[in-house]
Amino acid sequence: MQSTPACLLHIGRTQLQLFIVSEMRTRVSEFARRLSVEWWRRDWPSAAERIVVGVSGGGDSMALLLALDELLKARRFTLKIVVAHLDHGLRGRSGAVDAEWVAGVARELGHEVVLGSVPVKERAAFARDNIEQAARRARYEFFTATAKEYGARLVATAHTLDDQAETVLLRLMRGSGADGLGGMRPARPLDAGGDIPSGRPFEASRDVQLVRPLLCWARRVQTVDYCRERGVQFRTDAMNDDERYARVRVRHNLLPLMEAFNPQVVEALARTAELLQDDAAALDGLAARLLNEARDATATAGVGGLMTPEAMSAAQPAAPPLRVGVLAAAAVAVRRRALRQWLGRGRGDLRRIEMGHVLAVERLLAGGRGGRIAELPGGTSVERRRAWIHFCLKKS
Amino acid sequence: MQSTPACLLHIGRTQLQLFIVSEMRTRVSEFARRLSVEWWRRDWPSAAERIVVGVSGGGDSMALLLALDELLKARRFTLKIVVAHLDHGLRGRSGAVDAEWVAGVARELGHEVVLGSVPVKERAAFARDNIEQAARRARYEFFTATAKEYGARLVATAHTLDDQAETVLLRLMRGSGADGLGGMRPARPLDAGGDIPSGRPFEASRDVQLVRPLLCWARRVQTVDYCRERGVQFRTDAMNDDERYARVRVRHNLLPLMEAFNPQVVEALARTAELLQDDAAALDGLAARLLNEARDATATAGVGGLMTPEAMSAAQPAAPPLRVGVLAAAAVAVRRRALRQWLGRGRGDLRRIEMGHVLAVERLLAGGRGGRIAELPGGTSVERRRAWIHFCLKKS
């Protein structure tokens, strides 16, 4: 047997061809090359359409814009870029200065620009949200509106490996499971409420997709270096150094301490996130199947007259009654995910639903036949009636 | 609808009865009561047999010994305790002093004592192991031998919530997946190499079980408080303050910093570990089923003459050839776990097998039909031949 390397790397035929063809064109920087590899790997469209790029003007988003621009000018991509910049109204005049500056750079590069402005502080107060959440929501609403206005299917943001590591640690300290610790997804539907695992390839979704082309490989320091290499300035946001924000304290204090244990800890955290995303995707798929099995039996039972008319009317179509026996026989991790999905469908969302509520519903599965109830926040509840659990809206 | 609390707690009938019966007996301390609740919840035997308790003499293990002793004397449990103490030979004379001291306390309480001594430093040098690993291995070998000698089915150690949080963080910083981040299991077979998820109830295993009755509820400070409450001294090991050990730095520096983000971070980390243990158990079960499916098809193929004689002989019975199509259709998280299990069976263990090797084997599934190989450490490899992958021992 001839000697071979420890790991035989396989490059798919399509990728190899693309690689050879592209090497024949204008050379691009290492940063832009890595961006293009990630882009192809994810099967994101690279030709003949508009994409929206979120640009705050910081090092990360300037690097993303510059690298996409480089790939366009080297004819690797034939996309049209729409630069979207939102002024959150949190920094008075300097917000407007940043907006003008981003617009200037973008136009000089030859791209379309959309500037938006939202009074985030007022919005947060009104919605009783924290500033970070309100800013995030305003930003994603703005991106979605811009994408729809310009007929774009993709919105690209510049989250890096460092952002991912920070997200993982923030969620870890709250005691999250695999779904939370999976961190940000490299791609997700932009309309959805948050980062959810999705096994679907890009083409399967007709909605606007949020993509994060730097998330899985680029360190923040690389984005800064690349901006310098290109001789382009970037803006620094004072909020990035404001230690009143937990994320800033993670960046300034916690991650440096962890780097004393493992200099590659940011990469390690991102790897963990990727593994847990895969786990969550597999378990969510199983949970959906379990719900289907528990419900299919229900349809028969309804016809068979086992349910009272009240139960039939109380049952929300989105969350039909489920058979206790089917749920009880499933693996605990799958069952709890299924119950969570079911509660989300019945209530319309999962706001204020915590693990404790899922466990309370799960306990209904264990007992005898007595009518028992698990109350949920917001006036909903789950009732056990004989061999079924029912999702109920509270009678007012 | 009448008003009910937000979470209806369910107490199983058996537990309720036990609770009522036990309340009629001698009252025990809160610490001992919580230990007994955990013991019952886990279905560990509490009557008519010997169990081995690992006692270093520190606060945690003294608290475990004292609480078990309290439950015995209050007749909640009718176990016989064998106190096992190992001198690791790392602290010269003070190791022997500790051993005598532990033996003295244990005998005074009326329990049997087994003292052992192992030159861990010499062993570590010989096995090219680090001191912590060598000490851990020596300790578990000693516990196993003691359990077998005394006919005990259980060995109890005093790992706390704090130990669990430290373990989770140490593994997180190495980039572990759900299996590693699941941390220590509350119960596992002692003969196995490490903490592995096991959905089996205690009775299903005939081996000696390692159980950790404090792991899921007791903070370190509670063990110290309980020792004080009982008026019993405990020893402090200088190694517990030696910052050359990563675990000590996690305890002294990292966890206190994280507590500034969330004062309950230790509990949060332990909750994460429990959630990920459940996930890992569900996914491992699915992976075992996948291997079975991929292999069942193989048996038919062998009979049908699709395999060459060389392939048949190269196939290890523990890791028979697997059908590519079956593996490729599975969810990625399940497939990778299945491949890992398969490699472990073929090689006898998973030493030096990293995620990169699993990914190299996974890549064999994607390509065409050409004969391709993924080399593994220690002279083994996996070969793709047509629609099959084969586990091979290298010809020397």
Interface residues (C-beta under 8 A of the other chain):
Chain A: M1 T4 P5 A6 C7 L8 L9 H10 G12 L170 L172 M173 R174 G175 S176 G177 A178 L181 G199 A246 R249 V250 N253 L254 L257 M258 A260 F261 N262 Q264 V265 E267 A268 L269 R271 T272 L275 L276 D278 D279 A281 A282 L283 G285 L286 A331 V332 A333 V334 R336 M355 G356 H357 L359 A360 R363 L364 A366 G367 R372 I373 A374 E375 L376 P377 K394 K395
Chain B: M1 T4 P5 A6 C7 L8 L9 H10 G12 L170 L172 M173 R174 G175 S176 G177 A178 L181 G199 A246 R249 V250 N253 L254 L257 M258 A260 F261 N262 Q264 V265 E267 A268 L269 R271 T272 L275 L276 D278 D279 A281 A282 L283 G285 L286 A331 V332 A333 V334 R336 M355 G356 H357 L359 A360 R363 L364 A366 G367 R372 I373 A374 E375 L376 P377 K394 K395
